[in-house]
Amino acid sequence: MPEHFTRSFAERLNSICKITVKEAANNDTVLRGQALIAPGNYHMLLKRSGARYYVEINNGELVNRHRPSVDVLFRSTAKYAGKNAIGVIMTGMGADGAQGLKELEETGAHTIAQDEKSCIVFGMPKEAIKLNAATDILPLDKIAEKVLKLQY
């Protein structure tokens, strides 16, 4: 996502969602009921200090030609949250996120890929499915329900 777009995107989602949605800032704590969106042109990584999960924002090298990169987020989540995480990859072009989702799955995290029929672009989920990275392959309208069931 391009720089400056992510803030307005987060604000728009925040105005229509039941949860809080915000553009992530360095050191934001990961909270139940809040979605953090990586700022345009910055990677977002999950970190952990004791029981507290938080995000680090940085402008490291492009990964898979992207910044932010889904693989960067998923790999850090595999490292710091492992089986406590739920990874979801949805519609999008390319393969960014597929390898990271596989790494999450290998740590025992529950992983979900959007199914082909409900995708606008079946690139990213398709690549994850080819790697056997998805515990579940679900239509878009079933993903949130599954995530909520897994949390409890």
N, C-alpha and C positions, 0 to 999 in steps of 0.2 A: 504494500500500500504506500502511496506517495506521502512524503512529508506534508504536514499541514492538513491533509485529508483525514487522518486518523482521529484528530481531536473532534472535528465536526461529526464524523461517523459515530464516535463514542457518545457524544452528546445526543445525537438523534436516537441511538439505541437506548440510551438512558431514559429518554422521554417516552418510549413505548414499551419498555420491558418491565417486568415485575421485580427484577433484581437491579442493583446499581451497576452501571456500566461506566467505566472511565478510561481515559488514556493513561497508561501506566507511567509512573514517575519512578526514578531510581529509589530503591529501598521501600517501596510500597509493600505493606503486609498483605499476604493472600488471605482473604476473608470469605467465609461462607456467605453466599448471597451477593457476591460482587464479581463482576467480570472485568479483567484488565486487558486492554488492547495495546499491543506493542506500538510505540510511536513510529510513524513513518521514518524510514531510513535508519532505524536503530534496532539492534537485536534485543530481545528480552529473554533473560535466563532466570530460571528458578534457583533459589539458594535456600539454605536452611541454617538456622541458629537455634539449637535446642529444639523446642517444639514449634518455633515460629518459622513459617515459610514466608519468604519475601522475594521480590524481583530485583534483578540488576539490569540496568539499561546501559548498553554500550554501542559504540559505532565501529565494532570490529570489522574485519574483512568480510566481503561478500561470501556467502555460502550458497551453493547451487545458483549462483548469479543473483541472489536475493539478500536484502537487508531491510526488514527483518526476515529471518529464515525460520521456518517451522522446525527444521531439523535442529537448530541451535536450542530452541525452547524445549523440544522433546528430549534431546540428549541430556540437558541439564536436569530435566524433570526425572528422567531415569536415574540419574546419579543421586539426586537429593531426596526424591520421594519414592521411587521404585514402586513396590506393590501397593503403596498408599495412593497412587495416582490413577486417574482415568484419562486415557488419551483418545481424542476424537479427531479424525481427519475427514474433511468434507470437500465438496466440489472445488475444483481448481485445476489449472494447467500445470503440467510438468510433474516432477517427482519429489519436490521439496516436501519433507515431512515423512516420507515413506520409510527411510532408514531409521529415523528417530523414533517412529512409531514401533518399528521392529525392536529397537533397543528397549523401549518401554515394555513391550510385551515380554521380552526375555527376562525382565526383572520381576515379573509377576503382576504388572499393572493390567487392568482391564482395558482393552483397546477396541475402538469402534471405527469402522469405515462406512461412509455413506454408500448406499447401493447405486448401481449404474442408472437404474430407471429414474431415480429422483434427482440425479445430478444434472446440472446444466453443462458442466465440463467434467468428464470422468477421468481426468488425468491423475491427480494426486491420490484419490482413493484406489484407483486401479493399480497404481504402482505399489501401494501398501498391501493390497490384497495379493498381488503377485509374489510378494515377499513373505506371505503368511503372517503378516503383522497384525491382523485384525482378529480379535476374539469374536466379535460380532460384525456382521454386514447388515446394515439396517437402512430403511427408507428415512428420508429427512424427518418426516412427521413422527417417527418412533424414537429418535435419538435422545431427545430431552427426557422422555419418560424413562428410558433405560438408565440414563445417567442418574436421575433422581432415585430410582430403585437401588442402584449400586451404592449410593451414599449412605443408605440406612440399613 
